[in-house]
Amino acid sequence: MFNMEVVDDRANSGMTVEQLMAALPEGYPHSFLVIADSIAISQPDHPLLVVDLLEERGRQFRAVAAVISQIDSNLSIANMGFEEFAGLVDDGGVFRGIEGM
Protein backbone atom coordinates (compact mmCIF):
# COMPACT_ATOMS: atom_id res chain seq x y z
CA MET A 1 0.00 0.00 0.00
CA PHE A 2 1.22 3.46 -0.89
CA ASN A 3 1.29 6.39 1.50
CA MET A 4 0.98 8.77 -1.39
CA GLU A 5 -1.71 10.70 -3.17
CA VAL A 6 -1.97 10.85 -6.97
CA VAL A 7 -2.94 14.19 -8.45
CA ASP A 8 -3.70 14.09 -12.15
CA ASP A 9 -4.68 17.61 -13.08
CA ARG A 10 -3.87 19.31 -16.38
CA ALA A 11 -3.97 22.64 -14.54
CA ASN A 12 -0.54 21.66 -13.13
CA SER A 13 0.95 21.21 -16.60
CA GLY A 14 3.88 23.51 -17.15
CA MET A 15 4.20 24.53 -13.51
CA THR A 16 7.67 24.74 -12.00
CA VAL A 17 8.65 22.70 -8.94
CA GLU A 18 8.50 25.90 -6.89
CA GLN A 19 4.97 26.65 -8.12
CA LEU A 20 3.82 23.12 -7.34
CA MET A 21 5.27 23.29 -3.83
CA ALA A 22 3.67 26.70 -3.25
CA ALA A 23 0.29 25.31 -4.35
CA LEU A 24 0.30 22.56 -1.72
CA PRO A 25 -2.33 23.05 0.95
CA GLU A 26 -1.29 23.95 4.48
CA GLY A 27 -0.69 20.78 6.47
CA TYR A 28 0.07 18.68 3.37
CA PRO A 29 0.73 15.25 4.91
CA HIS A 30 3.35 13.86 2.52
CA SER A 31 7.12 14.30 2.71
CA PHE A 32 7.85 14.31 -1.01
CA LEU A 33 6.41 14.95 -4.47
CA VAL A 34 6.79 12.76 -7.53
CA ILE A 35 6.37 14.74 -10.73
CA ALA A 36 5.80 13.30 -14.18
CA ASP A 37 7.28 16.10 -16.27
CA SER A 38 8.23 16.25 -19.95
CA ILE A 39 11.57 14.51 -19.28
CA ALA A 40 9.86 11.63 -17.47
CA ILE A 41 7.28 11.23 -20.21
CA SER A 42 9.79 11.35 -23.06
CA GLN A 43 12.23 8.68 -21.82
CA PRO A 44 11.62 4.93 -21.89
CA ASP A 45 12.31 4.24 -18.19
CA HIS A 46 10.26 7.30 -17.14
CA PRO A 47 12.71 9.00 -14.74
CA LEU A 48 10.21 10.85 -12.53
CA LEU A 49 11.28 13.92 -10.60
CA VAL A 50 11.26 13.31 -6.83
CA VAL A 51 11.19 16.44 -4.66
CA ASP A 52 11.83 16.61 -0.91
CA LEU A 53 9.21 18.49 1.12
CA LEU A 54 10.56 17.70 4.58
CA GLU A 55 14.29 17.33 5.18
CA GLU A 56 15.76 19.74 2.62
CA ARG A 57 12.70 21.29 0.97
CA GLY A 58 13.11 21.49 -2.79
CA ARG A 59 16.01 19.05 -3.07
CA GLN A 60 15.40 16.76 -6.01
CA PHE A 61 16.58 13.75 -7.96
CA ARG A 62 15.10 11.52 -10.62
CA ALA A 63 13.96 7.94 -10.11
CA VAL A 64 12.69 5.43 -12.64
CA ALA A 65 8.98 4.79 -12.26
CA ALA A 66 9.52 1.15 -11.30
CA VAL A 67 11.26 2.08 -8.02
CA ILE A 68 8.93 4.77 -6.68
CA SER A 69 7.38 2.17 -4.37
CA GLN A 70 10.84 1.50 -2.82
CA ILE A 71 11.21 5.20 -2.09
CA ASP A 72 7.69 5.53 -0.69
CA SER A 73 7.97 2.45 1.51
CA ASN A 74 11.34 3.35 2.98
CA LEU A 75 10.55 7.01 3.59
CA SER A 76 7.18 6.22 5.17
CA ILE A 77 8.74 4.01 7.85
CA ALA A 78 11.88 6.14 8.21
CA ASN A 79 14.04 3.21 7.12
CA MET A 80 15.95 5.58 4.84
CA GLY A 81 16.04 9.33 4.44
CA PHE A 82 15.58 11.41 1.31
CA GLU A 83 19.28 12.27 1.30
CA GLU A 84 20.18 8.57 1.15
CA PHE A 85 18.11 8.05 -1.99
CA ALA A 86 19.51 11.23 -3.52
CA GLY A 87 23.00 9.91 -2.81
CA LEU A 88 22.32 6.66 -4.67
CA VAL A 89 21.69 8.16 -8.10
CA ASP A 90 23.71 6.95 -11.06
CA ASP A 91 26.04 9.10 -13.19
CA GLY A 92 22.99 10.45 -15.01
CA GLY A 93 21.37 11.59 -11.76
CA VAL A 94 18.74 8.83 -11.73
CA PHE A 95 17.95 6.45 -8.87
CA ARG A 96 17.35 2.99 -10.34
CA GLY A 97 16.72 1.02 -7.17
CA ILE A 98 18.54 -0.96 -4.54
CA GLU A 99 19.23 -4.59 -5.27
CA GLY A 100 17.50 -6.92 -2.87
CA MET A 101 14.59 -4.57 -2.17
Protein Blocks (a to p, Z undefined) as FASTA:
>chain_A
ZZbdcdddfklgopafklmmmmpcghiabfbdcdddfklmmpmklpacdddfklmgoiac
dddfklmmmmmmmmmnomacfklmmmmccfkopaebjehZZ
